[in-house]
């Protein structure tokens, strides 16, 4: 036994090579009949918020506000379709993060996902990897449709640290007997709360904390392969290539 009662994992960039929320959003918008320019527009808006310094909590809320009116059952079904496509394409999972998760499972450690994503997207991933619990952002659903609001603050930053403390207490242990994995600065409160931590990737702030606290390091996730999705043709020469390049541009970090 490694002595850890619970292992807390961020998901995007830690266990996956791609941001699940955006990979799903592109699939969803295409499936319900929007041209690829709709995804490009929404992604640009969120990227612009990030570039001017908006907190990640604000961009998270904006993402879910854009789902206002979406049929919850349809979102769930299309998320399952999207995940099957990710598995078919391959390269969706970060092998180093998943290998760490499997080692914890072999030791009998409880696996808990702590993510800013939402149930429709995370549930297929959790089932595939065998997570015991999923704690995430919870969009409000009324009369079977997303309202665009959230039940509580996004599962980011301080909320992740609170989750570590709450889950540990619920299972009769303390954060000191837990380990946490994350790749983004918004994971720092969670990493600092757990008794041990692992930084995934090259975030400079997280790596500085890793040196100070003696945390372990894992390599960054590789660039994920592109998903084959139907793209609308405008009839203009070169338009398909232009759209493809625009998608690459808005998804660059």
ABEGO torsion letter per residue (X at the ends): XAGBABBBBBABGAABABBAAAAAAAAAAAAAGBBAAAAAAAAAAAAAAAAAGBBAAAAAAAAAAAABGBBAAAAAAAAAAAAAAAAAAEGABBAAAAAAAAAAAAAGBBBBBBBABBAAAAAAAAAAAGBABBBBBBBBBBGGBBAGBBABBBBBEAAAAAAAAAAAAAAGBBAAABBBBBABAAAAAAAAABABBBBBEABAAAAAAAAAAGBBBBBBBBBBBBBBBBBBBAGBBGAAAAAAAAAAAAABX
